[in-house]
């Protein structure tokens, strides 16, 4: 049972991406790179289905490409400034540690840097979806610090504080899998992607919704959290009903 201090601590107090699947207890995975809190307090649950509108983001003062430029950081073609994704896109699934992530020569990732960060996603609804899915997996691995430094938007609120709390811890008896998605919003400049993920451990399994607020910045999709108390709007869900099924 969690203490009052544990329930009230900052969502960034426990670094790393840890999902402990405990059926009888609501698990809230919180923070940009996800820690565990035992949500047995009287605080209301997060509502991932009705997120607040994206707030405008300012143009960064540095970087090789203007925030709203259509130029891809790796010249990935196929820009689309509107639309949605109603069916599961074709993907080649690869593995990072024990977790499968989607890749596509069309949608990305188009490049991998010296720190093994996969980046460069198409400026399209599908590209934003692939960016979010890769973000979920890269944020859970041992390379989460390098990934966070690249993926977190330059002008994200409390960016330095968030980066300082990213860890590389992992749970050896837990597994994570992407199960489905919803494209909640897309306009070419910003995107909101809701991913359904399944966490499993020795004591059972749990489904969670993880919402990525993305902006097009420096020729790629970047994370711009809108709710600093729960940057990825993590919420437990009973199943993936209402999501487009998408898995390995």
VMD Tcl script that draws the C-alpha trace (Angstrom):
set ca {
  {0.00 0.00 0.00}
  {1.38 3.40 -0.94}
  {1.87 6.06 1.73}
  {0.31 9.53 1.50}
  {3.74 10.96 0.65}
  {4.11 8.52 -2.26}
  {0.67 9.40 -3.60}
  {1.40 13.13 -3.44}
  {4.92 13.16 -4.81}
  {5.84 14.68 -8.15}
  {5.03 12.42 -11.10}
  {8.69 12.79 -12.12}
  {10.01 11.50 -8.80}
  {10.37 7.95 -10.05}
  {12.39 7.87 -13.28}
  {12.26 5.29 -15.99}
  {9.42 3.55 -17.73}
  {8.04 0.92 -15.34}
  {4.69 -0.82 -15.71}
  {3.79 -3.12 -12.86}
  {0.63 -4.96 -13.83}
  {-1.40 -5.41 -10.67}
  {-5.01 -6.26 -11.48}
  {-6.64 -5.26 -8.19}
  {-4.91 -1.88 -7.91}
  {-5.27 1.02 -10.37}
  {-1.81 1.61 -11.80}
  {-1.12 5.14 -12.95}
  {2.02 5.35 -15.05}
  {3.03 9.00 -14.80}
  {5.76 11.31 -16.12}
  {7.20 11.87 -19.56}
  {9.24 8.72 -19.18}
  {6.84 7.00 -16.84}
  {7.22 5.93 -13.22}
  {4.79 4.02 -11.06}
  {2.37 5.40 -8.50}
  {-0.16 3.35 -6.54}
  {-3.36 5.26 -7.16}
  {-5.35 4.36 -4.08}
  {-5.84 7.95 -2.96}
  {-9.12 9.87 -3.27}
  {-7.88 11.89 -6.25}
  {-10.00 11.47 -9.42}
  {-8.62 9.42 -12.30}
  {-7.26 11.14 -15.40}
  {-9.65 11.22 -18.34}
  {-7.60 10.38 -21.43}
  {-10.66 10.49 -23.68}
  {-11.24 14.25 -23.25}
  {-7.84 15.98 -23.25}
  {-7.56 19.75 -23.23}
  {-6.92 21.53 -26.56}
  {-3.35 21.97 -27.63}
  {-1.97 25.36 -26.68}
  {0.02 27.35 -29.25}
  {3.76 26.78 -29.25}
  {6.27 29.48 -30.05}
  {8.81 29.17 -32.81}
  {12.22 28.13 -31.48}
  {15.07 30.56 -31.89}
  {17.59 27.90 -32.80}
  {17.63 24.83 -35.01}
  {18.32 24.04 -38.65}
  {14.68 24.16 -39.77}
  {11.83 26.51 -38.87}
  {9.23 24.91 -36.60}
  {6.46 25.04 -39.20}
  {8.64 24.28 -42.21}
  {7.62 21.31 -44.30}
  {11.23 20.34 -44.82}
  {11.88 16.96 -43.25}
  {15.07 16.70 -41.21}
  {16.05 13.72 -43.39}
  {14.18 14.76 -46.54}
  {11.42 12.19 -46.00}
  {8.76 12.87 -48.69}
  {4.97 12.64 -48.49}
  {3.90 15.71 -46.51}
  {0.18 15.88 -45.65}
  {-1.26 18.77 -43.63}
  {-4.63 17.21 -42.85}
  {-6.31 13.85 -42.45}
  {-6.49 10.99 -39.99}
  {-5.65 7.29 -39.74}
  {-8.71 5.03 -39.68}
  {-7.06 1.66 -40.33}
  {-3.86 0.12 -39.10}
  {-0.96 1.20 -41.34}
  {1.44 -1.39 -42.68}
  {4.54 -1.65 -40.54}
  {7.66 -3.73 -40.17}
  {7.95 -4.47 -36.46}
  {11.38 -4.53 -34.87}
  {12.42 -4.98 -31.25}
  {14.04 -2.74 -28.68}
  {14.92 -5.08 -25.83}
  {11.63 -6.99 -25.34}
  {9.27 -4.43 -26.89}
  {8.15 -4.32 -30.52}
  {8.05 -0.98 -32.33}
  {6.76 -0.12 -35.84}
  {8.94 1.04 -38.72}
  {8.14 2.06 -42.28}
  {10.26 3.31 -45.18}
  {7.41 5.73 -45.94}
  {6.41 7.00 -42.50}
  {9.64 6.60 -40.52}
  {11.83 6.42 -38.62}
  {14.07 7.57 -41.44}
  {17.30 7.84 -39.47}
  {19.06 6.57 -36.36}
  {21.69 8.76 -34.73}
  {24.94 7.85 -32.99}
  {23.09 7.44 -29.68}
  {20.68 4.92 -31.25}
  {17.78 7.38 -31.23}
  {15.34 6.65 -34.06}
  {14.05 9.88 -35.57}
  {12.72 11.60 -38.71}
  {9.03 10.81 -39.22}
  {6.85 11.86 -42.11}
  {4.82 15.05 -41.75}
  {1.50 13.22 -42.00}
  {-1.04 11.61 -39.65}
  {0.72 8.29 -40.15}
  {4.12 9.87 -39.47}
  {2.84 11.35 -36.22}
  {1.45 7.94 -35.24}
  {4.78 6.21 -35.92}
  {6.59 8.95 -33.98}
  {4.35 8.44 -30.95}
  {4.67 4.65 -31.10}
  {8.44 4.82 -31.35}
  {8.44 7.37 -28.54}
  {6.52 5.00 -26.29}
  {9.08 2.25 -26.87}
  {12.23 4.38 -26.83}
  {11.05 6.12 -23.67}
  {10.84 2.73 -21.97}
  {14.35 1.52 -22.83}
  {17.84 2.05 -21.56}
  {18.37 4.83 -24.13}
  {15.54 6.97 -22.75}
  {17.84 9.87 -21.78}
  {19.20 10.36 -25.30}
  {15.73 9.87 -26.74}
  {14.22 12.45 -24.39}
  {16.85 15.02 -25.24}
  {15.94 14.72 -28.91}
  {12.20 14.14 -28.71}
  {11.16 16.75 -26.13}
  {10.28 20.01 -27.89}
  {12.74 22.89 -27.55}
  {10.10 25.14 -26.03}
  {8.32 22.55 -23.89}
  {7.41 23.93 -20.48}
  {9.88 22.88 -17.76}
  {12.01 21.11 -20.38}
  {15.19 21.13 -18.29}
  {13.34 19.84 -15.23}
  {11.82 17.02 -17.25}
  {15.17 16.05 -18.73}
  {16.77 16.01 -15.29}
  {14.29 13.38 -14.11}
  {14.65 10.93 -16.98}
  {16.12 7.62 -15.86}
  {17.15 4.33 -17.39}
  {15.72 1.94 -14.83}
  {13.67 -1.02 -16.00}
  {11.54 -3.79 -14.57}
  {12.95 -7.21 -15.51}
  {9.70 -9.07 -14.94}
  {7.43 -6.70 -16.87}
  {6.63 -6.45 -20.58}
  {5.07 -3.71 -22.67}
  {3.24 -4.02 -25.99}
  {1.48 -1.55 -28.28}
  {-2.09 -2.72 -28.88}
  {-3.94 0.08 -30.70}
  {-4.30 3.78 -31.40}
  {-6.59 6.75 -31.98}
  {-5.64 9.89 -33.91}
  {-7.43 12.50 -31.80}
  {-6.22 15.54 -33.72}
  {-4.02 16.36 -36.70}
  {-3.51 19.61 -38.62}
  {0.04 19.32 -39.95}
  {1.46 21.59 -37.25}
  {0.31 19.61 -34.23}
  {-1.00 16.14 -33.57}
  {-2.52 14.28 -30.65}
  {-2.07 10.51 -30.68}
  {-3.68 8.19 -28.13}
  {-1.90 4.84 -27.85}
  {-3.32 1.80 -26.09}
  {-0.59 -0.29 -24.46}
  {-0.64 -3.52 -22.48}
  {1.67 -4.02 -19.55}
  {2.21 -7.51 -18.18}
  {4.05 -8.82 -15.15}
  {4.04 -11.88 -12.94}
  {0.83 -10.85 -11.21}
  {-1.27 -10.07 -14.28}
  {-1.85 -7.48 -16.98}
  {-3.24 -3.99 -17.34}
  {-4.17 -1.76 -20.29}
  {-3.25 1.91 -20.28}
  {-3.94 4.87 -22.54}
  {-0.94 7.10 -23.28}
  {-1.55 10.40 -25.11}
  {1.23 12.13 -27.06}
  {0.84 15.85 -27.80}
  {3.17 16.45 -30.74}
  {4.33 19.52 -32.64}
  {6.19 19.75 -35.93}
  {9.53 21.29 -35.02}
  {12.92 21.32 -36.68}
  {11.68 19.04 -39.45}
  {10.36 16.27 -37.19}
  {7.65 15.45 -34.66}
  {8.49 16.48 -31.09}
  {6.70 16.00 -27.76}
  {5.08 19.11 -26.27}
  {3.31 18.07 -23.03}
  {0.18 20.08 -22.22}
  {-0.50 18.81 -18.69}
  {2.64 18.98 -16.59}
  {1.05 17.02 -13.75}
  {0.62 14.05 -16.11}
  {2.47 14.86 -19.35}
  {1.33 11.76 -21.21}
  {-2.21 11.76 -19.74}
  {-1.78 8.20 -18.53}
  {-5.00 6.42 -17.58}
  {-5.95 2.81 -17.05}
  {-8.47 1.44 -19.56}
  {-10.41 -1.84 -19.36}
  {-9.58 -2.96 -22.90}
  {-8.85 -1.54 -26.36}
  {-12.49 -1.14 -27.44}
  {-12.73 2.04 -29.55}
  {-9.09 1.88 -30.61}
  {-7.83 0.81 -34.02}
  {-6.06 -2.48 -33.30}
  {-2.37 -2.22 -34.21}
  {0.22 -4.67 -32.98}
  {3.05 -6.86 -34.13}
}
mol new
graphics top color blue
foreach p $ca { graphics top sphere $p radius 0.5 }
foreach p [lrange $ca 0 end-1] q [lrange $ca 1 end] { graphics top cylinder $p $q radius 0.2 }
display resetview
